[in-house]
Amino acid sequence: MRQALCLAAIALVAVLAAAAARAEGVAATVPAAISVDELAPGMRGCGLTVMKDARHGRFEVEILGVLRGAAPGRNGVIVRASGLGLEQSAIIAGMSGSPVYVDGRLVGAVIAILQGM
């Protein structure tokens, strides 16, 4: 079976996560963020999203690279996504905002599809 390449830009929300962690009573619920400096091609993690019937779903990600300065003050992370049928469909509409984690730490959120093959 041919594997489809799913590339998604991940917006790093480390600044937002850090700010939220400082809010009273929130620190225990906000996962630590991982810096782009700690990411390397080949690292694996997971993302969480909601699929049909409002069921939570987990998809796998493999870090392919980092785009420094992808937007003003922001970096992007290119990933290959798999699971939940993403091998055939790529990232689909409605997945924007889905959190992505590596080593249990927040990388950011899915924000855009760059390419689906």
HELIX and SHEET records of a PDB file:
HELIX    1   1 ALA A   14  ARG A   22  1                                   9    
HELIX    2   2 VAL A   36  GLU A   38  5                                   3    
HELIX    3   3 LYS A   52  ALA A   54  5                                   3    
HELIX    4   4 LEU A   86  SER A   89  1                                   4    
SHEET    1   A 7 CYS A   6  LEU A  12  0                                        
SHEET    2   A 7 ARG A  74  SER A  82 -1                                        
SHEET    3   A 7 HIS A  56  ALA A  71 -1                                        
SHEET    4   A 7 ARG A  44  VAL A  50 -1                                        
SHEET    5   A 7 PRO A  99  VAL A 102 -1                                        
SHEET    6   A 7 ARG A 105  GLY A 116 -1                                        
SHEET    7   A 7 CYS A   6  LEU A  12 -1                                        
END                                                                             
